[in-house]
Amino acid sequence: MFATGFEAGEPTVQLVADANMARLQAPLPRAAHDGRAGALLELLHAPSKPQDVKLLLGKFRASAGRLAISFWARSHEGKKANAPGSAPAPYVSVDVLDVSAGFEWLGAWQHFTLTAVWTQHEVSVVVPSSRQSHVLDLSLVVGGARGGVLLDGIVVTVPDAGALQL
């Protein structure tokens, strides 16, 4: 299991985006769902493609079984999802890519639309035995309207803890 609450001394995520597209502030005191430290991802421009703004969680050796990614998130501006006449609310989705198979995408595509309320989200992917020992790339994809997204409590659970040693 790998987890980050963004407090000092814990692993952090890495932002992959054009510097004019997004900015990550982590750890950010008092920006977490539990009041300690979280992360603020500011979208400076609305991404044109979903993969334009990614937070890399890491690369892992695949083990057959259930891979789960959970995280807490909310909109920084407090936008209401689908409010009439408003810009689209920010969203977060999870990418699981099989690097060993030419970055083949695994899992179910799902956008988690964010509101002003901290909400825990989870995605799980069943890794077949045919992908045993493949290298998986995990990331959170952030999109939607220009604005901020608060993130915290990212947890990746793999079937074999030894898989985290890449």
N, C-alpha and C positions, 0 to 999 in steps of 0.2 A: 504494500500500500504506500502511496505517495500522497502527501497532503501539504497544502500551504494555507496558512491563515494570514500570510503577509507580515507576520511579526518578525522581528530581528532574529537572524540565525536560521530561519526556515528557507527551504527552496523557494525561488520565485519563478514567475513565468517570464518569457521573453517576447517582446512586441516585434512583429514583422509587419511593417507598413512603411510607406513613404513618409518622411518626416513632415511633409505638408498635409498628410492625411490624418494622422492620429498621434497622440502623445500619451504615455503611460506614467502615472505617478504611483509608486509602490515602494515601501509601505507608506500608507497615508493614515496618520493617527486619527482616530475617531471617525473612520469612514467604513467601519465594518458592521456586519449584522449584529455582532455581539458587543459593539462599542469600543473595541480595542483598535486594531489597525486593519485596513483593507486596501484596495487599490482602486484608483480612478482612471478609467480609460476615456480620454476625450477624443471624440470624432470631430476633427476640424473641418472636414468636408464629408458629405454623405458618400460612402463608397459606391462606385459604379458597378463593381462585381463583388459577390460575397467573399471571395478569397483575398480582397485587397487589404483587409485588416485582420490579422491573426495573432493570437497569444499562444505561443508554443508551450506546451506542457512537458514535452520531452519525447524521446525515442526509447522504445522498449522492445525487448525480444518477446515475441508472441508465445503464449502458452495456451493450449487448447482449453476452452471453457469460457466463462462469462467475464468480460471486461466491463467495468462500470466507471463512469465519470460523473461526479456530482459537484455542484457548485451553488453558491448563493449569489444572486444578482438583483439589481434594481436600476431604474433610470435615475440619473442624478438630478435631472430637472423636474421630476415628478410628473411627466407627461402621462396623460391617460391614453390607454390603448384605443385606437380607432375612434377618437373624438372627432365629431364632424368638423371639417374644415381645417384640421390641424395636420402638421407634417407627420409622416409615419413615425411610430414609436421605435426606439432602438430595439434591437433583438440580438440574441446570442444563440449560436448553434454549435454543435460539436463535430469536428472532423476527425475521423480515424482513417488513416491512409496506410496501406501496406507498401512500404518503401521497396521491399524485396520483389514485389510484383509490379514494379513500374509506377508506384504511387497510386495503385488501385484503391478506390474509396470503399470502405466497409461501413455497414450500419444503415440506420434509417435517418433520412434527412428530416430535421425538425427544427423550426425556428421557435425560440422561446421569446415572445414579445414581452418587453419589460414595462413595468409601471413603477410608481413611487414606493411600492411596498416590497420589502425584502422577501424574495421567494426562492426556495430551494428547487433546483432542477436536476434531473438525472437522466442519463442516456446509458443504455447497456448494449453491448455487441457480443454475440456469441462467436468466438474464434474457433473455426473448425480445426481438427487435428492436421489437416493438409497444410495449414499455415504455421504449424509448430516451428519455432525458431526464426520465423520471418521477423524483420524489423518493422515495428509499427510506429507511426508518427502521430501524436495526439495534439490537437489544438482546439482552442475556442475561436470561433469566427464571429466577429462583431460587425453589425451593419445597421441600416435604417437611417434615420435622420441625423443631422449634425447635432451633437450634444454629448453628454457624458453618461457613462455606464459605471456603476460601482460593482465590484466583484469581491468575493471573499469565500473562504472555506472550500477551496478546490481540492477534491479528493479523487484519486485514481486508484481503483482496486483491480488487481490482476489475479488470475488463478494461482500463479506461482510467484511468490515474493522474490525469488532468484531472478525473475525476468527483468526486474528493475535495474540490474547491474549490466548496463550496456556500455 
